């Protein structure tokens, strides 16, 4: 199984400041046949289902604000919120969509400082 | 409106069974792979099952293999999860989720979830 490890578990960031969340996979999620990296990021607000933010490691889902960006390759990935807004308070999860079992990181809780 | 609506959750005793349903609207279920993902109270996300658009391929997490069965009825735009021999650690909100295309492992649409509580 591919183990997804997120860090930190939580972080508090001032409004307008940058938030950075890390995700590491236990093996590469780069598919050699199409050179795509099978890593996604989701946002989950309290009482709501998750929402897809980023897929293919860096492709923003339609309608997602451009302050959200994904980067990384191979086994190390980052989700960056360039200027934190109040509505960004949530738990963020990474997920590998490369193979089954599909696996998620443990989540990172983002709060306002 | 494109949406997924789960139903069938509730309180069940250890060893009992439940059948979850997921009704899709606003799109044709037959065009998409589907998944079930669960979330125990206060915990993270755990993938449970995957079924391809034609039901030709199904996968299960080891934790539910042999106890849960996923199925779909594309004509009725519905997805199902039959859960047998339920255990306390199956207690969770169960989400129905849609993929990108017929065989994708990505999830781009989630239902609101249905709560399953397993208690002795």
Interface residues (C-beta under 8 A of the other chain):
Chain A: X38 X40 X42 X44 X48 X49 X50 X51 X52 X55 X61 X93 X95 X97 X98 X99 X100 X101 X102 X103 X104 X105 X106 X107
Chain B: X35 X44 X45 X46 X47 X50 X59 X61 X62 X95 X100 X104 X105 X106 X107 X108 X110 X111 X112 X113
